[in-house]
Amino acid sequence: MRVSITAKKNGPYRVEVAEGECKVLDAEGKAFDLKGKTAFSLCRCGQSQNKPFCDGTHGRVGFQSDDPAPRVSG
């Protein structure tokens, strides 16, 4: 399973995956319908009306986040 998740600056988690290779489950284990999706965004700001998916509200509420990956010393 190849999944790429990118924390967008001041925005959502962007998930890119081959169709059918990823599941998003609710608290009761029921799967959200991702049929035909190879990319989607997950809310990080907590304000989306379409949780767990992003609806762009982060831009309207001024969500700020800076999550750089730690540097690995060589």
N, C-alpha and C positions, 0 to 999 in steps of 0.2 A: 504494500500500500504506500503510495507516494503522496504525501500531503505537504503543502507549503502554507505556513501561517505567518503573516506579516503584521506586526503591530504598526499601524499607520500613525504618523505623528498627529496628535490631537484628534484622532479618529478611531475607527473600529479595528478589530482584528480581521484581516482579509484572508480568507481561506481559499486556496486553489488546489483542486484535486480532480482526478479522473472521475467521470460520472460513475456512481455506484460504489466508489471506494471509501466513502466516509458516511458516518451516521451522526446525527445530532439528536440526542434524546432529552425528553423532559424529565422532571423529577420523579415521575412514575415509570420511566423506562419506555415511554411511547415515542416512536420516531417521528420527527418532523419530515414532511414531504420535500425531498431534495431532487425528485425526478427531473432529469434534464439539466441539472445544475453542475457546472464544473468550477464555479467560483461563487462565493457569497461572503457577506460581511457579518460579523458578530458584534453586538453592541458592547462598548466598554464604558460608556458614560452613565448608563443606568436609566436614561431618560426615554429610550425608544418606546414607541407605542406598539412595536412589532417584535418584542423580545422573544427569543434571544437574538434576533436579527437586527441589524442597523437600519434605521429609516432616515438617517441624516440629521437627527435632532442634535447631535453633538455640535454641529456648526451653529445652530441657533442659540444653544445654551452656553457657548464659549468653553466647551470642555478642553482642558489642558492636560497633556501627558507627555512625558519624555522618558521613554523606556529604552535607552540604548543597551545593546548586548554588552556584557562585560568583555574586555579585551583579554585575550589569553597571552600570557607572557611566554616568550619562546626561549 
